[in-house]
Amino acid sequence: MTPSYQSAQLQNLLKYRERMLSHKETTLNPHTARKIQSIVEDLERQIFDLALSLGHPTDLGHPTDLGHPTDLGHPTDINLSNNSIDENVAANTVVGTFSTTDPDTGDNTFTYQLVAGTGDTDNAAFTIVGDKLQINSSPDFETQSSYSIRVQTTDPSGESYSENLTININDVNEGPTDLDLSNNSIDENVAANTVVGKLLNMLVGSDFHTRVAPAAF
């Protein structure tokens, strides 16, 4: 039972608290319910402090738990099954699959989207299809070795959580892409086995190497 107080201020706080408790037990909106719960807890702190200072009982005799089946949890983390891919993979390759950490075990369906905010530098380079993250174009390690994106997950109740994620590009040992000859002309009547020039194998980007082999008749 709620204590009876002589103080008008205490009585007003108690009435306001009871009104809030009534609202929170009937609301179907999780966001509103959480706001009401916060108000109730603040009121109870005020009532406790005031009652204590006046020498009144401080037991409010009412549970502060919401006691309502409405989903009051919200996502707390985003996970990506894989955060690195090889360079040169095809456009629209799936990088990984998203999953969400949510204290409410009843939430098992989440939506994901790229959102503006800290770390959204490379959002335009990716697309989310369902719970899959895809890279829009074939990546090149020598051009860009990592990407920064910001992703938001939303649960069935409309509660959301966003996080900055980094996607790394793996450097792949790439084969020769061109063959060159240092010299492509020679005088007539030169001796047999005269060197014409040097064969050069060209490899792209940071994998560039020059392998020299003499070319002779």
Summary of the structure (lengths in Angstrom):
residues: 217
radius of gyration: 33.9
end to end distance: 108.1
largest distance: 123.6
contacts: 581
relative contact order: 0.13
helix: 23%
strand: 31%
